[in-house]
Amino acid sequence: MKKENIDKPSRQFCTFQISERLFGVDILDVKEVNQETDFTPIFHAPKKVKGYVNIRGQIHLILDLRLFLGFESKKTDDASRVILFKPEVGDPFGVLVDQIGDVFEVDEARIEERVREEHELPEGGEQGGALNLLSGVCKLENGLLVILNSRSLLKNIW
C-alpha cells in the first residue's frame, strides 16, 4: 500500500442514476439495495411518497427520488431499484431510483461541498427542499457525481 493513500481521507458513495444523471449517497447510510418494486400505495400522501414495501417482515416507506429532484415520475422497470437506509438515518425508509450504479471511492479533497446561499428558498419550499438534499459534487473522469444528503430526505416530504 502506498503511503499517499493512507494520508488522503476518502469517502465511498453508493451511486445510482435518475434521468441519466449520476447521483450518490454515503455508503455508510445505506442498509441495502433491493429490487422489490411492488408498493402498497398510501392514499392522501404527497406524490413524493411511492408507498410502503414489506421486505423480510419490515415495512419501509418508499420515496420517489425523481420527484424530490424535480424530474417527472416514471413507471418502474427491470432496472429500477430501491435503496434502503440504516435506522440511524431515519425511520425505516428507502428511495426508488432508475438504476443502481457502482460504489465509488472519492478523495474528500475532490468533493466540492455545497454552500447554502441566503437567497435560496427556506426548507420545505418545493425547490428549497430539493436544494437541501444536495450536499456536494465531485468531478469524475466520465462526468459529475451529485452527492445527496440521505438524512434530509424524510424532512422534505411534507
Residue pairs with C-beta under 8 A, 6 or more apart in sequence:
8 107
8 108
8 109
9 107
9 108
10 105
10 106
10 107
10 108
11 26
11 27
11 105
11 106
11 108
11 111
12 26
12 27
12 28
12 103
12 104
12 105
12 106
13 24
13 25
13 26
13 27
13 103
13 104
13 106
13 145
13 147
14 24
14 25
14 26
14 27
14 30
14 33
14 83
14 100
14 101
14 103
15 22
15 23
15 24
15 100
15 101
15 102
15 103
15 104
15 145
16 22
16 23
16 24
16 81
16 83
16 97
16 98
16 99
16 100
16 101
17 23
17 97
17 98
17 99
17 101
18 65
18 66
18 69
18 71
18 97
18 98
19 66
19 71
19 98
20 98
21 146
22 101
22 140
22 143
22 144
22 145
22 146
23 65
23 69
23 97
23 145
23 146
23 147
23 148
24 101
24 104
24 145
24 146
24 147
24 148
25 83
25 147
25 148
25 149
25 150
26 147
26 150
27 103
28 86
29 85
29 86
29 88
29 89
29 150
29 151
30 83
30 84
30 85
30 86
30 150
31 84
31 85
31 86
31 87
32 83
32 84
33 81
33 82
33 83
33 84
33 100
34 55
34 81
34 82
34 83
34 84
34 94
35 80
35 81
35 82
36 53
36 55
36 82
37 53
37 76
37 80
37 81
37 82
37 96
38 53
39 50
39 51
39 52
39 53
39 62
40 51
40 52
40 53
40 54
41 51
42 49
42 51
42 52
45 51
46 157
46 158
47 64
47 67
47 73
48 63
48 64
48 67
48 68
48 156
48 157
49 61
49 62
49 63
49 64
49 157
50 62
50 63
50 64
50 96
51 62
52 59
52 60
52 61
52 62
53 59
53 60
53 62
53 82
53 94
54 60
55 84
58 92
59 92
60 82
60 84
60 92
60 93
60 94
61 91
61 92
61 93
61 94
62 82
62 93
62 94
62 95
62 96
63 93
63 94
63 95
63 96
63 153
63 157
64 73
64 95
64 96
65 95
65 96
65 97
66 72
66 73
66 74
66 96
66 98
67 73
68 95
68 129
68 130
68 133
68 153
68 156
69 130
69 133
70 127
70 130
74 98
76 96
79 98
79 99
80 96
80 97
80 98
80 99
81 96
81 97
81 99
81 100
82 94
82 95
82 96
82 97
83 94
83 95
83 97
83 100
84 92
84 93
84 94
85 93
85 94
85 150
85 153
89 150
89 151
90 151
90 153
90 154
91 154
93 153
93 154
95 150
95 153
104 140
104 145
106 138
106 140
106 145
110 138
110 139
111 136
111 137
111 138
111 147
112 136
112 137
112 138
113 135
113 136
114 134
114 135
114 136
114 137
116 131
120 127
120 128
120 131
121 127
121 128
121 131
122 128
123 129
123 132
123 155
123 156
124 156
124 158
129 156
130 156
132 149
132 152
132 155
132 156
133 148
133 149
133 152
133 153
133 156
134 146
134 147
134 148
134 149
135 147
135 148
135 149
136 147
137 144
137 145
137 146
137 147
138 144
138 145
138 147
139 145
